[in-house]
């Protein structure tokens, strides 16, 4: 019985060692974030969760004809970050698109600058543990700053604190629509 327990213990140890080595091989040596080709962010934009969320909304907002500061936008994101809008198709199916920050700039940027676009946070639910945070940021979008909202939705934003600044890891969003109204709990600030 004792011998079987020792054999089982060694097998578990070997399996754990293999899994640890596999994880290390997949992850590889991590380069410091500054060495990964990211743009330097303005420190006030990334010093807190509130600051990076405010910078995100600010940088994409502006009147028609105003060029956005896309380098500021890029500087908010961790290398390898994604922006993932969900889409309701005409046949009623739900799809998604995965963009890098650069793809967002090239695909959505020209339209934002051409027609004007203002997005503002109207509610937040935030969770944080250690160096990670998850934000459900409810927003309203307008085509002119003082116009009525044309849409509302929720940005699900993952953030990472590297000990010096916050980074956006991913943003996944969905729009409010008939039959899928935003619940009241997401329309107030709890952060």
Buried (B, 14 or more C-beta within 10 A) or exposed (E): EEEEEEEEEEEEEEEEEEEEEEEEEEEEEEEEBEEEEBEEBEEEBBBEBBBBBBBBBBBBBBEEEEEBBBEBBBBBBBEEBBBBBEEEEEEEEEEEEEBBBEBBBEEBBEEBBEEBBBBBBBBBBBEEEEEEBBBBBBBBBBBEEEEEBEEBBBBBBBBBBEEEBBBBBBBBBBBBEEEEEBEEEBBEEEB
